[in-house]
Amino acid sequence: VNEALATLNQYPDGGQYNLKRAVSAKTGVEPENIAFGNGSNELISLLIQAFVLPGTHVLTSEGTFIAYQLGAHAMSREIVATPLNGRGGYDLDAMAEKVTDSTRMIFIANPNNPTGTLLSAEELRDFIAKVDSRAADDPPVLVLDEAYYEYVDPELCPNALGILSSRPRTVILRTFSKAYGLAGLRCGYGLMSEGLAHHINQVRT
């Protein structure tokens, strides 16, 4: 940060060339499959803007990150939210039952913010199978928000990158705000297919 002070008179690189390559080296995801936002919040809004058209809806849970609801409302999009289960986590069975042809995007925070519950790999795998069987011709975009994944034992945290590689209509959101303590820099990133990243960059200002 101190080194950057001398160049603050210059506009930043809108393509985030160096940062993309650093995140690519860290995650193993190709640079063209990475999109950045002013925190994860901007990416949430951009995803809804790009993929949730009028007459369709966002699906998530009650008791989760408020930005999903705020992003949908800002775009005048319907949001369907199922109650939490008895453990304070996502009720994936209830969510799967709400999937229709109008479901364009599903948000799941894992670990959940603010309750801290964690979905297992098996739970996510079963949920994805149910969702894709109900919307086989045009499945919704599944957004796995992993803002807190660095706090979880890697052996317990589902392999979201594995889900992304097998299901292209998946987005993984991560951020420098939490474990890295850089909330003031407003830097979040999404890992996704090149096609989804292209659409995100088409709608950003």
Solvent accessible surface area in square Angstrom, and as a share of the most:
residue,aa,sasa,rsa
1,V,128,0.74
2,N,126,0.65
3,E,159,0.71
4,A,48,0.37
5,L,106,0.53
6,A,90,0.69
7,T,64,0.37
8,L,127,0.63
9,N,128,0.65
10,Q,113,0.50
11,Y,211,0.80
12,P,117,0.73
13,D,83,0.43
14,G,65,0.62
15,G,41,0.40
16,Q,51,0.23
17,Y,126,0.48
18,N,118,0.61
19,L,63,0.31
20,K,31,0.13
21,R,99,0.36
22,A,59,0.46
23,V,6,0.04
24,S,18,0.12
25,A,89,0.69
26,K,147,0.62
27,T,20,0.12
28,G,65,0.63
29,V,19,0.11
30,E,101,0.45
31,P,22,0.14
32,E,84,0.38
33,N,33,0.17
34,I,1,0.01
35,A,1,0.01
36,F,9,0.04
37,G,8,0.08
38,N,93,0.48
39,G,1,0.01
40,S,9,0.06
41,N,68,0.35
42,E,44,0.20
43,L,0,0.00
44,I,0,0.00
45,S,47,0.30
46,L,11,0.06
47,L,0,0.00
48,I,0,0.00
49,Q,75,0.33
50,A,23,0.17
51,F,32,0.13
52,V,0,0.00
53,L,107,0.53
54,P,99,0.62
55,G,77,0.74
56,T,27,0.15
57,H,14,0.06
58,V,0,0.00
59,L,0,0.00
60,T,4,0.03
61,S,3,0.02
62,E,87,0.39
63,G,39,0.37
64,T,18,0.10
65,F,45,0.19
66,I,97,0.49
67,A,7,0.05
68,Y,1,0.00
69,Q,76,0.34
70,L,104,0.52
71,G,4,0.04
72,A,0,0.00
73,H,98,0.44
74,A,86,0.67
75,M,57,0.25
76,S,97,0.63
77,R,37,0.14
78,E,108,0.48
79,I,36,0.19
80,V,32,0.19
81,A,42,0.33
82,T,3,0.02
83,P,84,0.53
84,L,54,0.27
85,N,39,0.20
86,G,91,0.87
87,R,162,0.59
88,G,21,0.20
89,G,3,0.03
90,Y,7,0.02
91,D,45,0.23
92,L,20,0.10
93,D,88,0.46
94,A,32,0.24
95,M,0,0.00
96,A,3,0.03
97,E,118,0.53
98,K,103,0.44
99,V,3,0.02
100,T,65,0.38
101,D,120,0.62
102,S,43,0.28
103,T,0,0.00
104,R,27,0.10
105,M,0,0.00
106,I,0,0.00
107,F,0,0.00
108,I,0,0.00
109,A,3,0.02
110,N,3,0.02
111,P,13,0.08
112,N,4,0.02
113,N,35,0.18
114,P,100,0.63
115,T,60,0.35
116,G,54,0.51
117,T,30,0.18
118,L,57,0.28
119,L,12,0.06
120,S,46,0.30
121,A,45,0.35
122,E,109,0.49
123,E,63,0.28
124,L,3,0.01
125,R,145,0.53
126,D,72,0.37
127,F,4,0.02
128,I,23,0.12
129,A,63,0.49
130,K,85,0.36
131,V,4,0.02
132,D,41,0.21
133,S,83,0.54
134,R,111,0.40
135,A,6,0.04
136,A,76,0.59
137,D,147,0.76
138,D,76,0.39
139,P,28,0.18
140,P,0,0.00
141,V,0,0.00
142,L,3,0.02
143,V,0,0.00
144,L,3,0.02
145,D,6,0.03
146,E,5,0.02
147,A,14,0.11
148,Y,66,0.25
149,Y,51,0.19
150,E,59,0.27
151,Y,136,0.52
152,V,26,0.15
153,D,71,0.37
154,P,117,0.74
155,E,159,0.71
156,L,115,0.57
157,C,22,0.13
158,P,9,0.06
159,N,103,0.53
160,A,4,0.03
161,L,53,0.26
162,G,28,0.27
163,I,27,0.14
164,L,21,0.10
165,S,93,0.60
166,S,92,0.60
167,R,19,0.07
168,P,85,0.54
169,R,71,0.26
170,T,0,0.00
171,V,0,0.00
172,I,0,0.00
173,L,0,0.00
174,R,16,0.06
175,T,6,0.04
176,F,42,0.18
177,S,13,0.08
178,K,71,0.30
179,A,46,0.36
180,Y,107,0.41
181,G,59,0.56
182,L,70,0.35
183,A,51,0.40
184,G,75,0.72
185,L,105,0.52
186,R,100,0.36
187,C,26,0.15
188,G,0,0.00
189,Y,17,0.07
190,G,0,0.00
191,L,0,0.00
192,M,1,0.00
193,S,27,0.17
194,E,103,0.46
195,G,42,0.40
196,L,13,0.07
197,A,3,0.02
198,H,99,0.44
199,H,92,0.41
200,I,0,0.00
201,N,65,0.33
202,Q,120,0.53
203,V,44,0.25
204,R,59,0.22
205,T,170,0.99
